[in-house]
């Protein structure tokens, strides 16, 4: 009788352990899903060849934290732009760069000037790039339009 | 019964002849002036002093407030006209250094400018809470 009760107790414990394990696994998967990484490409275009730009990128909604900044696609802006390291781990950053080279992104061409990596918690944020400054050859100020495009990090 | 000097209203009491007062003053300049004319003089000078003090108390704070307002106005005007540094300023300096045929100096301090100054200017421009 005692042996039977012990066997039943063991079976019960094994059953409880088996039923708890999938829940834990599901919770771990859910937590991993909650934190993800995104890439925000910032594009610029101006009526003159682009020699200098400055913009402010903001995550308007959601919980996004900037973790890294890369340069653009054109040779003139391939090196990492200027930014304040204090802006890392926040949702707002000011990015700027200039090029004294003669080969610049052509006028009216949409070119990627920077790529920002973000850690996102929860819902998908909306990103906006606000123009702060722009210039063409000879540091002549010009109007620049900025746009953003976000996608999950592959 | 006490012998009291009766109160004599101003202007009704006996007066000393003016030449005697002058003579007394010249004879003993250290003697306190106690005559009726001297009381009038003292009263007038006290009034003048009080008026002067009144002006000081009125005009002083007014002048201080006006000065403060002027200082605030000047500060506000300079803040309003001062544009924050942006990347184009750093770019312009970089071009100036690149194209210069002789050393470029800071016009206010006279210090030689280098590419480190361009870098510092660009970093200031993108600073969070400062620059642009």
Interface residues (C-beta under 8 A of the other chain):
Chain A: X51 X52 X53 X54 X82 X83 X84 X86 X87 X90 X92 X93 X94 X95 X96 X97 X98 X100 X132 X133 X134 X135 X138 X139 X141
Chain B: X86 X87 X88 X90 X91 X92 X94 X95 X98 X122 X123 X125 X126 X127 X128 X131 X132
